[in-house]
């Protein structure tokens, strides 16, 4: 019993420590930066573009990272991811390098360490931003949550090519008209239920990192679902081409782990399979 209490105290300290800094939200107009090397606006220059983005270069808790098996601490007492999502009116928007689905009032919440984080928006990166033992998957979905103090928590889900993703298939009809609208224009998507985003696994990685786009604010609680789901090549193509940004990819390079702890929640206490 003592071991369980000790682990829970360790987890609480890990999650509360970064809260001295308040993360800023992701930018909704991404034209000031890009994902191409040599343009002066690529990931290697993000910290130089805007004084408020300096942490992109000099931060020590940056995301994404590579999740190496031998660096992960198995933590069966971390607890299941508590999701209390609900349907809400949403709209689709081209931010410049990705497609964002944004809920007007917030679509329910997740609970981490007893704190509610309201789901604000989700967006897609291809290929995946996080890597697993050095390997990337074909797409990564980010579900961005915010608590009452403005602190952020992001749930990430990775995808490999295969059968179409049912949730994304519902969004695609609202993405298609974006190709003929201006940057930042909103397309009404009606009532969208985030519970339709399938996770399919209770296992997840947890670590403290940052936003993966400017301003790269740190202190973000990351939850990466261990199971890899499937997405069709056509779905990924539509998301990439809709933004008209001239980039084949919109994934930030992996950042140094800098000694950070990465936890893996698994009910059995063993790594298992995805």
N, C-alpha and C positions, 0 to 999 in steps of 0.2 A: 504493500500500500504506500509506503514511503517513496518508492520509486515512481509511482504514478503521480504523486503530489509534486515531486521534484521536477518531473517532465512538464507538468502543467504550468508550474511557476516559470520554467525556462521559456515555454511557449509564450506566456503572457508578457514576459520581459522583452522577448524578441519582437512582438507585435506592437508594443507600446513605446519602445525606445525611439523609433524614427518620428513619432508624432510631434516632436518639437518643431518640425518644419511642416508648413502647410503647402501641399502640392497645388500648383496652378493647373487649371484644366487644359486639355489639348486645344490647340488653335483650330478654328473652324474655317480659316482661309489659309491654305497650305501653299500658296503660290510663291512665297518668299524662300522656300527651300525645295530641293528635289532629291532624288536618289541616284544621281549620275555622278561618277567621278570626273573631275576635270572641268566642271562647269562653274566652280566657285560657290555652288549652293548645295553640294553633295554632303553626305553624312560626316565626312572628315572636316567640313567647314561650318557645320551648324552652330558651333559655339562662337564663331566669329561674326555671324550675320547680324545678331541682335544682342546687345549687352545683357538682356534678360534671359538669354539662352546660353550663357557661359558654362553653366553646369553640364551641358552636353559634352564639353571637352574635359572639364576638370572634376566632375563628380566621381564619387567612389561607390555609388550604389546604382549604377546605370543598368538599364535593360535594353534588349534582351540578353540572356546568358545561355551558356551551354549547360544542360543538366546531365552531368556525368554520374553514372551509377555509383562509383566508388566515393563520391563526395556527398552523397545524399544520406541523411540520417532518417532511418525508419522510425515513424512516430505513430503507433497504433492508437494512442490516446488523444490525438489532435482533434478528433471528432468529425462527423460527417458535415458536408457543406449544406447549411440550412438555407434553402431557397424558398422565398415567399413571394413569388411573382404573381402578377395579375395583368389582364388585358388593359391596354390604354391606347388612345389615339396617337398615331405616329406619322412621321413624314420621312422621306428619303432625300438625301442631299449629297451633292458632289462637292467635297471639300478641296479638291484639287489633285490629290493623289490617292484618295480612297473614297468609297461610298459609305456614308454613314446613315444608319437608321436611328432616329432620335424620337424618344417618347415625350409628349408634351408635358405631362405632369409627373412622369416617373412611373415605372411599371412594376411596383412592388420592390422587394429588397432581398438581400442576403444578410445573414447574421454572422459576424466574425468576432470572437472574443466578447460576445454579449452586446455588440454594437451593430445597429442597423445601417446598411449602406444601400441607398436607393438606386435602382437601375436607371441610368440616364440615357445611354446610347450604346450601340454596338457598331463595329466596322470590321472590315476584312483586309488582311495582308496576304500577299502571295509573292514568293513562297512563305513558309512559316518564319517568324522572326526568332523564336526560341529554337534551339537545336537540342538533340538528344543523342549524347555520345558522339557529337560531331555531325549528325545527320539532320537534314532539314526535311520537312514534309511540304506538301504542295500549297497549303493554305492555313491561315490561323485567324480565328475569330476572336475579337476582344469585346467583352461585355464590361462597360465602364460604369462603376458605381460610386456614389458620393454620400458621405454622412452629413449630419447637421453642422459639423465644424469645417466642412470643405475638404476633408481627408478622402483619399481615393482608394478604391479596391477594384482590381481588374481580374475577371475570370477569362482565361484563355483556353480555347479548344482548337486542336490541330486536326488537319484533314489530309488524306491521301486520295489519289485519283481512284475512282470507282463509281459506284452508283450515285446519282444526284442526291444532294442534301435536300430533304423535304422543306425545311424552313426557308432556305435560300430560294427554293423554287417558287415559294409564295411571294418573295420579295422581288424577283426578277422582273415581273410585269411593270413594277413601279420604277425599276432601274432603267429600263429601255428608253423611256421618254427623256431621261437626263441628257442623253447624247445631243439633243437639240435645244437644251436650255443653257442659260448662263451659269458660270461658277457661283455656287452658293444658293441657287434656286431650289426651292422646296417642292417636292412632289408628294401630294397627300396619299398616304398608304392606308388610311382607314384605321380600324381597330386591329392591333397586332398583339398577340399573346406571346410573351417571351418564354412561357413554359413549352412552347412548340420547338424551342432550341433543345435538341436532344444531347444529353451528356453521356449517358450509358455506362457510367462507372462511378463508384464511390471513391475510388483512389485519386489522389491529386498531390501535386507538388505545391509547396508554399515557401515563398521567400519575400524579402523586402527589396524593392527595386525602384524603377522610375517609369515615367511615360516613355514610350519608344519614339515619339515625335516631339519636336520642340513645343514647349520649353524644356523638355526632359526633366521635369520636376521630380525630386526624389521623395521617399517616404511612402511609396505606393505599395499596398499589399497585393502581391501576385498569387493567384491560384491557377495552376496549370493542370487541367484534367488529364489523367494519365492515358485514358483510352483515346485512340486515334479513330476518327470517324471518316466517312467518305464524301467526296464532292466530285462532280463531273468536270472534265476538261472544259466543256462549253460554259458551265457556270463561272469558272475562274476567268475564262476569256472575256465574258460579258462584263464582269466587274472591272477588269483591267482596262478594257477598251472604252468603257463608258466615261471615264474621267478625262480622256484625251490629254494625258500629261507627257507623252513621248517616252515614258519609262516602261521597260518590260517588267520591272519588279517594283514593289513598294515595301521592302523589308529592310530594316536597319541592320547593319552588321552586328554580330555578337560582341558584347562588351566584357571587360575583365570581371571576374567574380569577386576579386579583392577580399577573399577570405570570408565572404558571407555564408551563413548557414542556409542550406536548402533542406527542408523537411519533406518527407513523403508519408502521407497518411494512407495506411492500408489497414482494414479491419483485422486482418489476421496477423499483422506484424511482420509479414514477409513481402518482398518486392513483387513477386508474381509476374503475370504477364499483363499487357495492356487490355 
